[in-house]
Amino acid sequence: MTNSSHWLSPVLPLTSFGNVLMFLFSISLATSIIVLNVSVSLSILLNKALRSQNRFMYMLSTCLSDICSGVSYYYAGVLDVRDSFDSPTRTFYIVPTFLGLSYMAILAAQADRYHAIVSPFKYSQLMTRNRTLLVIFAYWVYAFLIVAAHNLVTIGVAKRITGMGTFVGNIVTVIIMIGLNVRLFIIARFQIGREPPSEERDSKRSSVYLILVLALFFLVTWLPIFSHIIVCNIIGSTCYSFRNEGTDPLRILPRVNAVLTPILYIRGCSALRATLLTRVWRHCCRRKKRVMFDESECVRKSCNT
């Protein structure tokens, strides 16, 4: 198969009903990721009160990286692409980086909520909005420095960097995420519960429960591929056992998480949900109704003439 034909090939040959369904699923998954994350991003950007809170900056960072993941999935998931170091259809480590940025954002948001609740006074003095944005900027820059390192060295060195970095990084970050989850659950269950009823207490509790649920879904969808990569690094075998990215369930699951994350944001935050329904989706629905009305008027006038 030539490079030009390979680039234009769908994820599976469209020769059976099952293959067509898989192709449509990949397109629907990419579209859902983009639509939901763009909607949440616009809701945060349009609401000044949300933009002033640090936790929504981490939400915005997650949405931006997931939008990039959704756009790139039209290539990596819809087409017959194998994103390995020696593949002619590789993405030069850019597509996996977008997924990794979502992972770093969730982890940073967990740490942010933990410190905000354990040491609220110290947190309010230390973590200003500008410093929060600096943290977000730092891990985005770090991620693309890793991309640059992978593309500036030989394939053999890049494989060793990825093998060791992924092995150590996955184990350490998963342990940290699970530890923070346990600690946040204890705080939400006992410490916040002893505070007198107030709007601030309810806000603390909802923000903690939201990040707990997010981290739980993140671990459920990411642990299979983490475990697979760790085992492959231990035994020294290749980690590719499927034809391409779009048919590998271990690589589809993190993309499913990119759909679940904005849904959980909308479900878990009433202010975000209100902005989404009144200022983003309602505006889009009005524009759609107006276009449909204009089209019907044109049809009616043409029929009368």
VEXMAR-314627 format. One record per residue: residue in one letter; x, y, z of N, C-alpha, C in turn. Coordinates in steps of 0.1 Angstrom, whole numbers, plus 5000, padded with zeros to 4 digits. Each point is the difference from the previous one (the first is absolute). Layout:
N
aXYZXYZXYZ ...
***
This chain:
305
m500849885000499250125000500950125000 t499750104991500850125000499650095011 n500950105003499850105010498750074998 s499750054987498950084997498749925003 s500049874996498849925002499849975014 h501149985007500049965015499450125008 w500450124996499550115008498550024998 l499549964989498550024997499249885004 s500649905005499249885004499350025013 p498849955001499250015013500649905010 v499650025012500549925011499949854997 l498949964993499849864996499550004986 p500249904991499450004987498550005001 l499350094993498650015001499349894991 t500349885004499549894992498949925008 s499850035012499049935008499250105009 f498949965005499250095008500750035013 g500749905006500750035013501150104998 n500749994988501150104997499550144998 v498850014994499450134998499650065013 l499449925009499750045014501250055007 m501149934999501250055007500550134994 f499950024987500450124994499150125005 l498749975000499150115005500150035015 f500449895008500250025014501250095002 s501149984992501250095001499750144997 i499250024990499650144996499250065011 s499049935005499150055011500850035012 l501049915004500850025012500850134999 a500650024988500850134998499150125001 t498849994993499150125000499550035014 s499649895008499550025013501050075009 i501349954999501150065008500150154997 i499950044987500250144997498850085004 v498849964997498850085003499850025015 l500249895008499850025015501150085006 n501249984996501150085006500050154995 v499650024988499950144995498950075008 s498949935002498850065008500450035014 v500849925007500450035014501050115000 s500950004990501050114999499450134998 l499050014991499350134998499250045012 s499449915007499350035013500950065010 i501249955001501050065010500450134996 l500350024987500650124995498950115000 l498749974999499050105000499550045014 n500449935010499650035013501250055008 k499950135004501150065007500249935014 a498949975007500249945013500749864999 l499749924990500749884998501550024997 r500350104991501450024996500850055012 s499450055010500850055012500449895010 q499449884998500349895009501149914994 n500949965008501249924995499549864995 r499049945006499649864996499550004986 f499450124996499450004986501150034990 m501250055004501150014991500549864997 y500049915010500449864997499049934991 m498750035002499049954991500250054986 l500350134998500350054987501249944994 s501049975007501249944995499749854995 t499249935008499649874996499250004988 c499150104999499150014988500950034987 l500950095001500950034989500849894995 s500649925009500749884996499149904994 d498849985005499149904995499450054986 i499950134998499650044987501149974990 c501250015003501149964992500049854997 s499749935011499949854998498949964991 g498850075001498949984991500350034986 v500750114997500350044986501049904995 s501049965008501049914995499549864998 y498849975007499549864998499349984987 y499750114993499549994986501149944991 y501250025004501149934993500449875007 a500350015013500649885006499049895002 g498750035002499049905002499149974989 v499750094991499149984989500749934988 l501350034999500849954989500949885005 d500549934990500949885004501450055004 v500150045012501250065005500649915012 r501349984999500749935011501050105005 d499850055012500950105005501149955008 s500949934993501249955006501250074995 f501249985006501250084996500449984985 d499949874995500549974987498850004990 s498850055003498949994991500050124991 p499749984987499950124990498950095003 t499049955008498850095004500150055014 r501250005006500150045014499750155001 t499750045012499750155003501150075007 f501249945000501250065006499850035015 y499249915007499850005014499150125004 i499350074991499250115003498649965005 v499449904993498649965005500049945014 p501049915003500049955014500350115010 t500650114996500350115009498750075004 f499150024991498750065003499349925011 l500049874999499449925010500850015014 g501350014999500850015012499750135007 l499750114992499750135006498750005008 s499149924995498749985008500349935013 y500949905000500449935012500650095010 m501050094995500750095009499050105006 a499050054992499150105004499149945012 i499649884998499149935011500949995013 l501249964998500949985012500350135007 a500250114992500350135005498750055007 a498849984994498850045006499749935014 q500449875000499949935013500850065011 a501350034997500950065009499550145004 d499550074991499450135002498950005010 r499049914998498949995009500449955014 y501049915000500549955013500650125009 h500950084994500650115007499050115003 a499050024991499050105003499149975012 i499849875003499149965011500849985013 v501249944998500849975012500650135006 s500550094991500650135005499450114992 p498750045003499350104992500750145001 f500450045012500650135001501450014992 k500849905002501350004993499849984985 y499049924996499749984986499650144994 s499150075006499550124994501150114999 q501049995008501150104999501149954990 l500149874999501149954991499549984986 m498949944998499549964987499150104994 t500550114995499250104993499749954986 r499150074994499649964986501250004991 n500950105001501150004991501049885002 r500149975013500949885003499449874995 t498749995001499349894995500249984985 l499850124993500350004985501449964997 l501050045009501449974998500249855001 v499349945010500149855002499549934987 i498950054995499449944988501050024988 f500550124999500950034989501349915001 a500449985012501249925002499949864996 y498849935003500049864996499649994985 w499450104994499950004985501450014993 v500850095005501350024995500949875002 y499949945012500749885003499649894990 a498749994998499549894991500650014986 f500150124995500550024986501550004999 l500650035012501549985000500349854999 i499249915006500149864998499849964986 v499050064993499849974986501250044992 a500650125003501250044992501149905002 a500249965013501149915003499849874992 h498849954999499749874993500450024985 n499750114994500250024986501450054996 l500850035010501450054998501049895001 v499749895007500949895002499649884990 t500949905000499749894992498949915005 i499449924992498849925004500449915012 g501249945000500449925011500050075013 v500650125000500150085012498650045005 a499150044990498650045003499349895006 k500249884996499349885005500449985015 r501350025003500549985013499550115009 i499950124995499450115008498649975004 t499249964989498649975002499849885010 g500849904998499949885008500250035015 m501150065003500350035014499150115006 g499850114992499250115005498549965002 t499549924991498649955001499949915012 f500949915001500049905011500050065013 v501050095003500150075013498950105002 g499750084989499050105001498649945003 n499649904993498749945002499849955015 i501049925005499949955013499950115011 v500950104999500150115010498750084999 t499550044988498850085000498849935004 v499949874996498849935004499949985015 i501249985007500049995014499650135007 i500550114994499750145005498550024998 m499449974989498650024997499149925010 i500449885002499249915009500150065014 g501250035004500250065013499350135003 l500050094990499250125001498549975000 n499649904993498649965000499549965014 v500849915006499749955013499950125010 r501150084999500050125010498950094998 l499650034987498950094998498749955004 f499849874998498849935005499950015015 i501149985007499950015015499750155004 i500650094993499750145003498550044997 a499549954989498650034996499049935010 r500449885004499149925008500050055015 f501150045005500150035014500250155003 q501150054994500450145004499050104996 i499550004987499150094995498649985007 g499749875002498749975006499850065014 r501150035007499950065014499950155000 e500250064988499850154999498550035001 p499750125005498650045000499450024986 p498749984998499550014987500150154995 s500550004987500250134994500249984985 e499950114992500249994986501549964997 e500950055008501449974998500349855002 r499449945010500249865003499449924988 d498850044995499549924989500850014988 s500650124998500950024988501349915001 k500550005013501249915002499749864997 r498949955006499649864998499849974986 s499250084993499749974986501350004991 s501050095003501250004992500949885003 v500049965013500749885003499449874994 y498749995001499349884994500250004985 l500050114994500150014985501449954996 i501150045007501349964997500249855003 l499449965011500049855003499449924989 v498950044995499349924989500850014988 l500650114997500850024988501249915000 a500750005012501249915001499649865000 l498949965005499549865000499849954986 f499350084992499849974986501350004992 f500850095003501350014994500849875002 l500049955013500849885003499449884993 v498749994999499349894994500349994985 t500150124993500250004986501549994996 w500950045010501450014997500849885005 l499549945011500849895006500349894991 p499049964991500349894991501250024991 i500150124994501150034991501350025008 f499950065012501150015009500649865003 s499149915005500449875003500749934988 h499450014989500549944988501450054997 i500250135000501350064997501149955011 i499650005012500949965011500449854998 v499049924997500449854998500949994988 c499750074989500849994988501450055003 n500250105008501350055003500849905009 i499349935009500649905008500549884992 i499149954991500449884993500850034987 g500050134997500850044988499449974987 s498749994999499449974987499350134995 t499649994987499350124994498650015006 c499550135001498750035006498950014990 y500349974987499050014990499649864996 s498749975003499449874996498850024991 f499650124997498950024992500450074987 r499149994990500350054987500450154999 n499250085008500250145000499450075012 e500250135001499550075012498549995002 g499250014989498650005000499349875004 t500849894999499449875004500649955013 d500850075007500649965012499250055012 p499349915007499150045011500850075011 l501249975002500850065011500350154996 r500050034988500250144995498750074998 i499049934998498650064999499550055013 l500349935011499550035013500450145005 p501350044998500350145004499250114992 r499749964988499250104992498550005005 v499549895005498749995006500050095012 n501150005008500150095011500050144997 a500450044988500050144995498550044997 v499149914998498650034999499450005014 l500449915009499450005013500350125009 t501350054998500450115009499250124998 p499750064988499150115000498649985004 i499549874998498749975005499950015016 l501149955006500150005015500150155004 y500850084993500150145003498650075000 i499249974990498750064998499049955011 r500149875003499249945010500350045014 g501350025003500450035013500150155004 c499850094991500250145003498850084995 s499150045009498850074996500250134993 a501050085004500350134993500549984986 l500849904998500549964986498849964992 r499249915006498849954992499050114996 a499850105010499150114997500550084988 t501350035001500750084989499949934987 l500249875000500049924988498650004993 l498949995009498749994995499450134995 t500450115007499550134997500850084991 r501349984998500850094992500749934989 v500249875000500749924990499049934991 w499449895006499149924992498750074996 r499550095009498850074997500250094988 h501250075000500350094988500149924987 c500649885001500249924988498649954995 c499149965010498749964996499250114993 r500150125006499450124994500450024985 r501349994998500650024987499549894990 k499949885006499549894991498550024996 k499250045010498650034998499850114990 r500950115001499950114991500349964986 v501149924998500349954987498949914994 m499449915008498949924995498850094997 f499750105007498950094997500350084987 d501250044998500450074988499849914988 e500449885001499949904989498649974997 s499149995010498649974998499450124993 e500450135004499450124994500450004985 c501349964997500450004986499249904992 v499849885006499249904993498650044998 r499450075010498650054998499950104989 k500950105000500050104990500249954986 s500949904999500249944987498849924995 c499349945009498849924997498950104995 n499950125007499050104996500250064987 t501350014996500350064987499949904989 
***
